Amino acid sequence: MESETTKQGKTWNEDRLHQLAGKHNGETRRKILHRLRGKVDFIGSIRRDLKKSWQTIHEHVNELEEDGLVERVSEGRRVNYTLTEKGEAVANLIPQVVE
């Protein structure tokens, strides 16, 4: 069984990363993951760009956060989101899962 080691020394089972990629391969979650690659953004901005309701985006982001793919970054009163290292790894796998 292969593992992926991050720059902080964390190891994730490659099979688990593929499971998460499959789980979060729906169109909206895939777009959220790719939108957050290498950046920080807030739900309102994601909602406008994806033309989805605030509630829909919030539910998807919460699921991604529960699986450790997205984390909150508070800046004053605004709550932003960014991908974790695990989220970046899963986002990188998703095109392979889709193809």
C-alpha positions, 0 to 999 in steps of 0.5 A: 500500500503506497503512502504520500508524505507531505512536506510536514511529514504527514502520511496519507494512504493513497487509497484514502486520497482516491476515496476522498477524490471520488466522494468529492467528485461532484461538479460543485465540490470539484469546482470549489476544490479547484477554485481554492487551489493555492488561494483563500476565498469566502463563501459569498465570492464562491457562490457568485462565481458558481451561481449557487445559493449561499446555503448550497456552497456552505453545505459543500464547504462544510463537508469538505472541511469535515473531511479535512480538505478545507480549513477556515481562515478568519480575517477579522469578521470575515471567514475565508476558506483555503485548501489544506495540504490534504485538500491540495492532494485530493484536488490534484487527483480529481482530474484523474478520477474524472477522465 
